[in-house]
Amino acid sequence: MLGFTKKEFVVLDAVPEDYAALANLHARNFPRGWSTSELEALAGQSTVTILSARLVGKPRLGPAAFNIIRQTDHEAEILSIAVDTTYRRSGLGLQLMRDAIRRLQADRVETLMLEVDATNVAAIHMYDKLGFETVGNRPGYYAAASDDPKANRATALVMRLELN
Ligand SMILES: CC(C)(COP(=O)(O)OP(=O)(O)OC[C@H]1O[C@@H](n2cnc3c(N)ncnc32)[C@H](O)[C@@H]1OP(=O)(O)O)[C@@H](O)C(=O)NCCC(=O)NCCS
């Protein structure tokens, strides 16, 4: 009998062989993509962690998602997170965020911050679900979606989660 199998993902620290595929995934999700060398430079910073998720049992498929986190002694920040469109709404975004939160709590980091486009309903719902609170906004923070110089730049919400 054919049955529905829920997709399972494993979250690991990204390795240099992942960077090109992750840059590709980043470029597909954000108007200003990060190149492979920019990801390499980020990964080389001791404060930055790049988490990469893969579909269990499909080692040849590229990364399905990433989460990039900057961490100092007491505070951390989500620099970028994205899930490939194929795998959206299967809990992977939450899985990547919860993995990052567990690691930060183990390191006794107290606060996790992020900025999100105020029109990004999917991401805001995900952060709400994790308990993030909106603590401010930055009008004009993001480049406009169109090249028209008169197009409005989007507002960023600043969100915070207390970790301990
Ligand atoms: C935001 C993003 C990472 C969510 O990833 P995902 O794997 O689809 O999210 P999940 O399946 O874990 O969903 C978690 C919760 O987020 C919310 N959510 C996710 N997608 C949503 C959508 N399209 N509309 C409304 N709520 C949504 C829901 O509350 C969902 O819980 P539910 O499925 O139980 O209702 C993904 O949409 C994405 O990569 N977007 C493009 C990049 C981006 O915007 N990154 C955030 C930058 S700040």
The ligand as a Tripos MOL2 file, in Angstrom:
@<TRIPOS>MOLECULE
LIG
   48    50     1     0     0
SMALL
NO_CHARGES

@<TRIPOS>ATOM
      1 C1         10.0320   31.9060    6.2710 C.3       1 LIG1
      2 C2         10.4380   30.4900    5.8450 C.3       1 LIG1
      3 C3         11.9170   30.2600    6.2540 C.3       1 LIG1
      4 C4          9.5360   29.4780    6.5800 C.3       1 LIG1
      5 O1         10.0100   28.1870    6.2840 O.3       1 LIG1
      6 P1          9.0410   26.9050    6.2830 P.3       1 LIG1
      7 O2          9.9000   25.6970    6.3650 O.co2     1 LIG1
      8 O3          8.0730   26.9820    5.1680 O.co2     1 LIG1
      9 O4          8.2520   27.1160    7.6640 O.3       1 LIG1
     10 P2          7.5610   25.9790    8.5260 P.3       1 LIG1
     11 O5          6.9840   24.9230    7.6660 O.co2     1 LIG1
     12 O6          8.4990   25.5590    9.6140 O.co2     1 LIG1
     13 O7          6.3520   26.8070    9.1360 O.3       1 LIG1
     14 C5          6.3820   27.3090   10.4580 C.3       1 LIG1
     15 C6          5.2570   28.2620   10.6800 C.3       1 LIG1
     16 O8          5.4980   29.4780    9.9420 O.3       1 LIG1
     17 C7          4.2560   29.9930    9.4710 C.3       1 LIG1
     18 N1          4.2510   30.0070    8.0070 N.ar      1 LIG1
     19 C8          5.1340   29.4160    7.1800 C.ar      1 LIG1
     20 N2          4.8200   29.6980    5.8920 N.ar      1 LIG1
     21 C9          3.7070   30.4690    5.9320 C.ar      1 LIG1
     22 C10         2.9170   31.0970    4.9460 C.ar      1 LIG1
     23 N3          3.2020   30.9650    3.6400 N.pl3     1 LIG1
     24 N4          1.8590   31.8520    5.3290 N.ar      1 LIG1
     25 C11         1.5600   31.9880    6.6390 C.ar      1 LIG1
     26 N5          2.2880   31.4210    7.6430 N.ar      1 LIG1
     27 C12         3.3450   30.6730    7.2940 C.ar      1 LIG1
     28 C13         3.1770   29.0940   10.0280 C.3       1 LIG1
     29 O9          2.8020   29.6040   11.3030 O.3       1 LIG1
     30 C14         3.9160   27.7790   10.1780 C.3       1 LIG1
     31 O10         3.3320   26.9200   11.0870 O.3       1 LIG1
     32 P3          2.1460   25.9340   10.5700 P.3       1 LIG1
     33 O11         2.6340   25.2700    9.3220 O.co2     1 LIG1
     34 O12         1.9890   24.9950   11.7240 O.co2     1 LIG1
     35 O13         0.9600   26.8040   10.3300 O.co2     1 LIG1
     36 C15        10.2420   30.2840    4.3150 C.3       1 LIG1
     37 O14         8.9560   30.7280    3.9530 O.3       1 LIG1
     38 C16        11.2700   31.0030    3.4370 C.2       1 LIG1
     39 O15        12.3540   30.4770    3.1820 O.2       1 LIG1
     40 N6         10.9510   32.2220    2.9570 N.am      1 LIG1
     41 C17        11.8440   32.9680    2.0560 C.3       1 LIG1
     42 C18        13.0630   33.5090    2.8010 C.3       1 LIG1
     43 C19        12.6280   34.3680    3.9810 C.2       1 LIG1
     44 O16        11.6640   35.1450    3.8910 O.2       1 LIG1
     45 N7         13.3830   34.2600    5.1010 N.am      1 LIG1
     46 C20        13.1010   35.0180    6.3110 C.3       1 LIG1
     47 C21        13.9100   36.2600    6.3000 C.3       1 LIG1
     48 S1         13.7120   37.1700    7.8430 S.3       1 LIG1
@<TRIPOS>BOND
     1     1     2 1
     2     2     3 1
     3     2     4 1
     4     2    36 1
     5     4     5 1
     6     5     6 1
     7     6     7 2
     8     6     8 1
     9     6     9 1
    10     9    10 1
    11    10    11 2
    12    10    12 1
    13    10    13 1
    14    13    14 1
    15    14    15 1
    16    15    16 1
    17    15    30 1
    18    16    17 1
    19    17    18 1
    20    17    28 1
    21    18    19 ar
    22    18    27 ar
    23    19    20 ar
    24    20    21 ar
    25    21    22 ar
    26    21    27 ar
    27    22    23 1
    28    22    24 ar
    29    24    25 ar
    30    25    26 ar
    31    26    27 ar
    32    28    29 1
    33    28    30 1
    34    30    31 1
    35    31    32 1
    36    32    33 2
    37    32    34 1
    38    32    35 1
    39    36    37 1
    40    36    38 1
    41    38    39 2
    42    38    40 1
    43    40    41 1
    44    41    42 1
    45    42    43 1
    46    43    44 2
    47    43    45 1
    48    45    46 1
    49    46    47 1
    50    47    48 1
@<TRIPOS>SUBSTRUCTURE
     1 LIG1         1 GROUP 0 **** ****
